[in-house]
């Protein structure tokens, strides 16, 4: 199976971020983290969020993808490199991360350690 390029903005949007920041935020989110795609060659990841989030998203070092954007979707069974893979697979339905929870996790992950 190969990676496919899929339109974003129908049913869900995505927030793109550097992989290091996304992995740190994922630790803060714990079980509330929804479906996530990692693109290792580009050192970035995408957190899937509810449709419409892209229009109001603004957080440093991240980029919102909504309508007129495209995203690489790995095969359902790919959980590691090479190529894009699922950090948290979609299962039978795509679990979306709450944007407010994601913002709080990104804020916490962006803080310097004490």
Residue frames as qw, qx, qy, qz and C-alpha x, y, z in Angstrom:
[[0.000, 0.888, 0.459, 0.000, 0.00, 0.00, 0.00],
 [0.439, 0.255, 0.009, 0.862, 1.15, 3.53, -0.70],
 [0.066, -0.463, -0.353, 0.810, 0.59, 6.96, 0.75],
 [0.211, 0.654, 0.593, 0.419, -2.25, 8.92, -0.86],
 [0.087, 0.010, -0.107, 0.990, -2.72, 12.67, -1.03],
 [0.114, -0.618, -0.778, -0.027, -6.11, 13.66, 0.39],
 [0.050, -0.612, -0.131, -0.778, -8.00, 16.94, 0.52],
 [0.237, -0.239, -0.653, 0.678, -8.36, 18.53, 3.96],
 [0.193, 0.054, 0.084, -0.976, -11.34, 20.58, 5.13],
 [0.670, -0.144, -0.423, -0.593, -14.14, 18.07, 4.60],
 [0.849, -0.360, -0.380, -0.069, -15.00, 16.54, 7.96],
 [0.719, -0.558, -0.036, 0.412, -11.70, 17.57, 9.54],
 [0.264, 0.915, -0.263, 0.155, -8.85, 20.08, 9.39],
 [0.882, -0.094, -0.204, 0.415, -5.23, 19.53, 10.39],
 [0.198, -0.955, 0.218, 0.023, -2.65, 21.48, 12.35],
 [0.833, 0.350, -0.229, 0.363, 0.90, 21.06, 11.04],
 [0.389, -0.883, 0.255, -0.069, 3.79, 21.50, 13.46],
 [0.289, 0.593, -0.743, 0.117, 7.43, 20.56, 13.88],
 [0.781, -0.126, -0.609, -0.056, 7.67, 16.97, 15.05],
 [0.382, 0.056, -0.633, 0.671, 9.58, 17.87, 18.24],
 [0.276, -0.117, 0.240, -0.923, 6.82, 20.29, 19.29],
 [0.730, -0.104, -0.349, -0.578, 4.03, 17.90, 18.36],
 [0.691, -0.051, -0.701, 0.167, 5.53, 15.00, 20.28],
 [0.154, 0.037, -0.563, 0.811, 5.94, 17.19, 23.36],
 [0.482, -0.088, 0.028, -0.871, 2.32, 18.38, 23.04],
 [0.735, -0.073, -0.598, -0.312, 1.18, 14.77, 22.60],
 [0.431, -0.034, -0.757, 0.491, 2.65, 13.93, 26.00],
 [0.154, 0.026, 0.377, -0.913, 0.59, 16.72, 27.57],
 [0.615, -0.010, -0.264, -0.743, -2.57, 15.59, 25.76],
 [0.336, -0.145, 0.892, -0.264, -2.29, 11.95, 26.82],
 [0.304, 0.310, 0.900, 0.031, -5.49, 10.04, 26.08],
 [0.331, 0.758, 0.329, -0.455, -7.21, 13.11, 24.62],
 [0.025, -0.491, 0.585, 0.645, -4.85, 13.09, 21.62],
 [0.792, 0.428, 0.240, -0.364, -6.77, 12.21, 18.49],
 [0.871, 0.335, 0.255, 0.254, -5.58, 10.95, 15.13],
 [0.150, -0.860, 0.330, 0.359, -2.06, 12.09, 14.21],
 [0.862, 0.457, 0.041, 0.213, 0.09, 11.67, 11.09],
 [0.453, -0.701, 0.334, 0.437, 3.89, 11.94, 11.24],
 [0.709, 0.696, -0.047, 0.103, 5.87, 12.91, 8.14],
 [0.759, -0.506, 0.131, 0.388, 9.41, 11.92, 9.20],
 [0.640, 0.292, 0.249, 0.666, 11.25, 13.11, 6.08],
 [0.054, 0.732, 0.149, 0.663, 9.93, 16.62, 6.67],
 [0.329, -0.067, -0.636, 0.695, 10.25, 16.36, 10.47],
 [0.351, -0.123, 0.104, -0.923, 6.67, 17.45, 11.00],
 [0.009, 0.284, 0.953, -0.107, 3.39, 16.05, 12.14],
 [0.328, -0.276, -0.328, -0.842, -0.29, 16.77, 11.66],
 [0.125, 0.213, 0.810, -0.532, -2.90, 16.69, 14.41],
 [0.138, -0.405, -0.689, -0.585, -6.41, 16.24, 13.04],
 [0.070, 0.243, 0.480, -0.840, -8.95, 18.68, 14.45],
 [0.374, 0.615, 0.657, -0.223, -12.62, 19.48, 13.76],
 [0.362, 0.506, 0.461, 0.633, -13.53, 21.08, 10.45],
 [0.078, -0.917, -0.228, -0.317, -13.47, 24.88, 10.66],
 [0.662, -0.631, -0.019, 0.403, -10.57, 25.03, 13.13],
 [0.621, 0.133, 0.235, 0.736, -8.17, 26.22, 10.42],
 [0.105, 0.754, 0.312, 0.569, -10.09, 29.45, 9.94],
 [0.385, -0.876, 0.015, -0.292, -9.51, 30.57, 13.51],
 [0.892, -0.283, -0.051, 0.350, -6.20, 28.87, 14.37],
 [0.285, 0.838, -0.280, 0.371, -3.17, 30.97, 15.29],
 [0.776, -0.596, 0.170, 0.122, -0.28, 29.51, 17.26],
 [0.065, 0.821, -0.532, -0.197, 3.44, 30.13, 16.76],
 [0.084, -0.423, 0.885, 0.178, 5.41, 27.51, 14.78],
 [0.445, 0.281, 0.847, -0.080, 2.22, 25.81, 13.57],
 [0.227, 0.167, -0.436, -0.855, 0.17, 26.06, 10.39],
 [0.582, 0.272, 0.603, -0.473, -3.52, 25.27, 9.99],
 [0.043, 0.064, -0.796, -0.600, -4.67, 23.28, 6.97],
 [0.494, 0.385, 0.536, -0.566, -8.28, 23.58, 5.90],
 [0.696, 0.619, 0.353, -0.088, -10.17, 23.75, 2.62],
 [0.539, 0.816, -0.203, 0.044, -7.87, 23.88, -0.43],
 [0.178, -0.675, 0.711, -0.086, -5.12, 22.03, 1.45],
 [0.896, 0.147, -0.391, -0.148, -3.87, 18.49, 0.99],
 [0.485, -0.614, 0.582, -0.222, -2.27, 15.98, 3.33],
 [0.451, 0.308, -0.828, -0.128, -0.36, 12.72, 2.84],
 [0.808, -0.287, 0.247, -0.453, -2.37, 9.83, 4.28],
 [0.008, 0.407, -0.912, -0.043, -0.38, 6.69, 5.00],
 [0.582, -0.135, -0.746, -0.295, -1.84, 3.22, 4.62],
 [0.667, -0.591, -0.060, -0.448, -4.02, 2.30, 7.62],
 [0.941, -0.268, -0.140, 0.154, -1.50, -0.27, 8.85],
 [0.584, 0.449, -0.259, 0.625, 1.63, 1.93, 8.70],
 [0.548, -0.822, -0.155, 0.013, 2.79, 2.79, 12.23],
 [0.541, -0.626, 0.281, 0.486, 6.40, 3.71, 11.49],
 [0.242, 0.736, -0.418, -0.475, 8.78, 4.89, 8.76],
 [0.272, -0.070, 0.284, 0.916, 9.60, 4.84, 5.91],
 [0.106, -0.423, -0.495, -0.752, 7.34, 7.60, 4.71],
 [0.414, -0.359, 0.162, -0.821, 4.37, 9.17, 6.48],
 [0.411, -0.166, -0.891, 0.097, 2.87, 7.04, 9.25],
 [0.513, -0.678, -0.296, -0.435, 0.20, 7.11, 11.94],
 [0.058, 0.352, -0.667, 0.654, 1.33, 8.12, 15.43],
 [0.420, 0.169, 0.709, -0.540, -2.22, 7.39, 16.53],
 [0.032, 0.120, 0.830, 0.543, -4.10, 5.41, 13.87],
 [0.412, -0.115, -0.129, -0.895, -7.63, 6.32, 12.85],
 [0.298, 0.117, 0.891, -0.322, -9.19, 2.94, 13.65],
 [0.219, 0.514, 0.802, 0.211, -12.75, 2.61, 12.42],
 [0.075, 0.934, 0.304, 0.170, -13.29, 6.37, 12.82],
 [0.449, 0.425, -0.208, 0.758, -11.06, 9.39, 13.03],
 [0.447, -0.728, -0.401, 0.330, -10.80, 10.82, 16.52],
 [0.291, 0.737, 0.029, 0.610, -10.27, 14.57, 16.35],
 [0.468, -0.201, -0.445, 0.737, -8.31, 16.53, 18.93],
 [0.099, -0.908, -0.393, 0.105, -10.12, 19.40, 20.63],
 [0.449, 0.666, -0.041, 0.594, -8.45, 22.64, 19.41],
 [0.339, -0.840, 0.176, -0.385, -8.53, 24.24, 22.88],
 [0.884, -0.403, 0.215, 0.099, -6.85, 21.18, 24.39],
 [0.801, 0.333, 0.091, 0.488, -4.26, 21.23, 21.60],
 [0.145, 0.829, -0.098, 0.531, -3.54, 24.92, 22.16],
 [0.599, -0.737, 0.233, -0.210, -3.07, 24.32, 25.91],
 [0.934, -0.145, 0.210, 0.250, -0.77, 21.36, 25.23],
 [0.625, 0.559, 0.034, 0.544, 1.27, 23.36, 22.71],
 [0.151, -0.877, 0.161, -0.426, 1.56, 26.22, 25.21],
 [0.778, -0.565, 0.272, -0.032, 2.78, 23.84, 27.91],
 [0.902, 0.114, 0.200, 0.366, 5.19, 22.15, 25.47],
 [0.435, 0.742, 0.004, 0.511, 6.58, 25.54, 24.41],
 [0.411, -0.883, 0.144, -0.176, 7.49, 26.59, 27.96],
 [0.390, 0.552, -0.677, 0.292, 11.11, 26.25, 29.00],
 [0.742, -0.296, -0.589, 0.124, 11.69, 23.59, 31.66],
 [0.416, -0.873, 0.066, -0.246, 11.88, 24.78, 35.26]]
